[in-house]
Amino acid sequence: MKDKSNKQLLSLTFKIAEVQKDFLTISSYSKTFVRIENIKYNLPICIIGNSIFQWKEENYLNLNVNTLQELYDSSNSCGNGNTEVIIVGLSKGKINKLIGLKNKSMNAKLPLEIMQHDAACRTINILSMEGRKILAIII
């Protein structure tokens, strides 16, 4: 994905799909994949609005506030309104290891929520059905 300055965003490898419906629905999930609109996507992925991207980094501990800020700014520049929340869903690992990231994100005024991937998938569905703009990383 490229931003307005045509700079390549480092955290995403390539766009793998775009949902054509008004809202995206995750119909099932496991620790290795999510199924969106009956298509299976292997983790890790990043969802920006209705677009699904392959995520480069498999280690959740490598997430940092600069990457989140880059994605947030890029998401907001797409012209679909401002992203309301950044959701990080972990299929492996412990949420408490990302407390430092949560604190740094609050200082940077990034609306970050970190949760287990099953809760993240349910939250994504609810927010999407409400028409809210989200950015989600499921690792």
C-alpha beads as a LAMMPS data file, in Angstrom:
LAMMPS data file: protein, C-alpha beads

139 atoms
138 bonds

1 atom types
1 bond types

-500.0 500.0 xlo xhi
-500.0 500.0 ylo yhi
-500.0 500.0 zlo zhi

Masses

1 110.0

Atoms # bond

1 1 1 0.000 0.000 0.000
2 1 1 1.229 3.472 -0.780
3 1 1 0.342 6.730 0.888
4 1 1 -0.341 10.075 -0.861
5 1 1 3.370 10.809 -1.167
6 1 1 3.734 7.475 -3.027
7 1 1 5.887 6.124 -0.174
8 1 1 5.608 2.367 0.286
9 1 1 4.155 1.413 3.660
10 1 1 6.575 -1.076 5.146
11 1 1 4.213 -3.128 7.286
12 1 1 1.962 -4.384 4.473
13 1 1 3.094 -6.701 1.721
14 1 1 0.169 -6.617 -0.694
15 1 1 -3.577 -6.212 -0.911
16 1 1 -5.179 -9.626 -1.042
17 1 1 -8.864 -8.678 -1.260
18 1 1 -11.504 -6.015 -1.001
19 1 1 -15.018 -6.666 0.243
20 1 1 -17.595 -5.151 -2.086
21 1 1 -20.422 -5.107 0.465
22 1 1 -21.202 -2.143 2.686
23 1 1 -19.549 -3.895 5.613
24 1 1 -17.050 -6.678 6.120
25 1 1 -18.009 -9.791 8.119
26 1 1 -15.682 -12.339 9.685
27 1 1 -17.665 -15.581 9.587
28 1 1 -15.144 -17.862 11.322
29 1 1 -11.637 -17.858 12.716
30 1 1 -8.927 -20.031 14.222
31 1 1 -5.425 -19.386 15.518
32 1 1 -4.079 -19.547 11.942
33 1 1 -6.793 -17.994 9.727
34 1 1 -9.936 -15.887 9.488
35 1 1 -12.756 -16.419 7.020
36 1 1 -14.191 -13.206 5.583
37 1 1 -17.167 -13.433 3.213
38 1 1 -16.478 -17.189 2.895
39 1 1 -12.864 -16.698 1.821
40 1 1 -10.094 -18.008 4.072
41 1 1 -7.149 -15.678 4.824
42 1 1 -4.087 -16.975 6.630
43 1 1 -2.846 -14.850 9.511
44 1 1 -1.346 -12.351 9.948
45 1 1 -3.553 -9.866 8.101
46 1 1 -4.428 -6.190 8.289
47 1 1 -7.922 -4.891 7.584
48 1 1 -8.320 -1.262 6.586
49 1 1 -11.957 -0.438 5.947
50 1 1 -13.093 -3.099 3.478
51 1 1 -9.581 -3.881 2.204
52 1 1 -7.600 -6.877 3.402
53 1 1 -3.796 -6.869 3.299
54 1 1 -1.191 -9.496 4.056
55 1 1 0.756 -8.361 7.126
56 1 1 4.545 -8.810 6.995
57 1 1 5.366 -9.133 10.666
58 1 1 4.355 -12.354 12.410
59 1 1 5.825 -11.448 15.808
60 1 1 3.384 -9.238 17.694
61 1 1 6.207 -7.972 19.908
62 1 1 7.618 -6.113 16.889
63 1 1 4.576 -3.841 16.684
64 1 1 5.504 -0.247 17.422
65 1 1 3.809 3.118 17.617
66 1 1 5.509 4.355 14.420
67 1 1 3.994 1.518 12.386
68 1 1 0.572 2.110 13.929
69 1 1 0.824 5.851 13.252
70 1 1 1.817 5.180 9.629
71 1 1 -1.163 2.876 9.096
72 1 1 -3.541 5.222 10.904
73 1 1 -2.450 8.233 8.833
74 1 1 -2.670 6.219 5.613
75 1 1 -6.108 4.904 6.520
76 1 1 -7.353 8.422 7.213
77 1 1 -5.981 9.714 3.914
78 1 1 -8.034 7.207 1.891
79 1 1 -10.966 9.634 1.880
80 1 1 -13.501 7.466 3.707
81 1 1 -13.453 9.457 6.927
82 1 1 -11.295 9.086 9.995
83 1 1 -10.467 5.716 11.474
84 1 1 -12.197 5.443 14.826
85 1 1 -10.220 2.579 16.323
86 1 1 -7.136 0.465 15.745
87 1 1 -7.715 -3.118 16.864
88 1 1 -4.844 -5.526 17.419
89 1 1 -6.038 -9.111 17.789
90 1 1 -3.549 -11.665 19.089
91 1 1 -3.941 -15.333 18.179
92 1 1 -0.767 -16.159 20.120
93 1 1 1.037 -14.386 22.900
94 1 1 0.082 -12.361 25.913
95 1 1 -1.698 -9.031 25.798
96 1 1 0.150 -7.750 28.869
97 1 1 3.405 -7.734 26.852
98 1 1 1.915 -4.897 24.772
99 1 1 1.099 -2.570 27.701
100 1 1 4.045 -0.354 26.707
101 1 1 2.659 -0.079 23.164
102 1 1 -0.773 0.814 24.531
103 1 1 0.734 3.565 26.704
104 1 1 2.805 4.986 23.831
105 1 1 -0.261 4.908 21.582
106 1 1 -2.277 6.847 24.153
107 1 1 0.487 9.463 24.297
108 1 1 0.420 9.670 20.470
109 1 1 -3.406 9.959 20.583
110 1 1 -3.872 6.734 18.640
111 1 1 -7.155 4.913 19.450
112 1 1 -5.605 1.483 20.063
113 1 1 -7.376 -1.530 21.534
114 1 1 -5.520 -4.806 22.110
115 1 1 -7.406 -8.065 22.633
116 1 1 -7.361 -11.774 21.890
117 1 1 -8.124 -12.507 18.247
118 1 1 -11.529 -14.095 18.911
119 1 1 -12.734 -10.966 20.716
120 1 1 -11.166 -8.832 17.982
121 1 1 -13.094 -10.695 15.259
122 1 1 -16.398 -10.205 17.087
123 1 1 -15.598 -6.529 17.685
124 1 1 -14.685 -6.005 14.035
125 1 1 -18.043 -7.472 12.976
126 1 1 -20.028 -5.249 15.340
127 1 1 -18.178 -2.053 14.439
128 1 1 -18.334 -2.849 10.734
129 1 1 -22.104 -3.416 10.890
130 1 1 -22.423 -0.050 12.619
131 1 1 -20.616 1.514 9.657
132 1 1 -17.649 2.603 11.756
133 1 1 -14.232 2.927 10.160
134 1 1 -11.696 0.526 11.658
135 1 1 -8.138 -0.554 11.159
136 1 1 -7.446 -4.068 12.440
137 1 1 -4.307 -6.159 12.681
138 1 1 -4.824 -9.831 13.446
139 1 1 -1.611 -11.643 14.251

Bonds

1 1 1 2
2 1 2 3
3 1 3 4
4 1 4 5
5 1 5 6
6 1 6 7
7 1 7 8
8 1 8 9
9 1 9 10
10 1 10 11
11 1 11 12
12 1 12 13
13 1 13 14
14 1 14 15
15 1 15 16
16 1 16 17
17 1 17 18
18 1 18 19
19 1 19 20
20 1 20 21
21 1 21 22
22 1 22 23
23 1 23 24
24 1 24 25
25 1 25 26
26 1 26 27
27 1 27 28
28 1 28 29
29 1 29 30
30 1 30 31
31 1 31 32
32 1 32 33
33 1 33 34
34 1 34 35
35 1 35 36
36 1 36 37
37 1 37 38
38 1 38 39
39 1 39 40
40 1 40 41
41 1 41 42
42 1 42 43
43 1 43 44
44 1 44 45
45 1 45 46
46 1 46 47
47 1 47 48
48 1 48 49
49 1 49 50
50 1 50 51
51 1 51 52
52 1 52 53
53 1 53 54
54 1 54 55
55 1 55 56
56 1 56 57
57 1 57 58
58 1 58 59
59 1 59 60
60 1 60 61
61 1 61 62
62 1 62 63
63 1 63 64
64 1 64 65
65 1 65 66
66 1 66 67
67 1 67 68
68 1 68 69
69 1 69 70
70 1 70 71
71 1 71 72
72 1 72 73
73 1 73 74
74 1 74 75
75 1 75 76
76 1 76 77
77 1 77 78
78 1 78 79
79 1 79 80
80 1 80 81
81 1 81 82
82 1 82 83
83 1 83 84
84 1 84 85
85 1 85 86
86 1 86 87
87 1 87 88
88 1 88 89
89 1 89 90
90 1 90 91
91 1 91 92
92 1 92 93
93 1 93 94
94 1 94 95
95 1 95 96
96 1 96 97
97 1 97 98
98 1 98 99
99 1 99 100
100 1 100 101
101 1 101 102
102 1 102 103
103 1 103 104
104 1 104 105
105 1 105 106
106 1 106 107
107 1 107 108
108 1 108 109
109 1 109 110
110 1 110 111
111 1 111 112
112 1 112 113
113 1 113 114
114 1 114 115
115 1 115 116
116 1 116 117
117 1 117 118
118 1 118 119
119 1 119 120
120 1 120 121
121 1 121 122
122 1 122 123
123 1 123 124
124 1 124 125
125 1 125 126
126 1 126 127
127 1 127 128
128 1 128 129
129 1 129 130
130 1 130 131
131 1 131 132
132 1 132 133
133 1 133 134
134 1 134 135
135 1 135 136
136 1 136 137
137 1 137 138
138 1 138 139
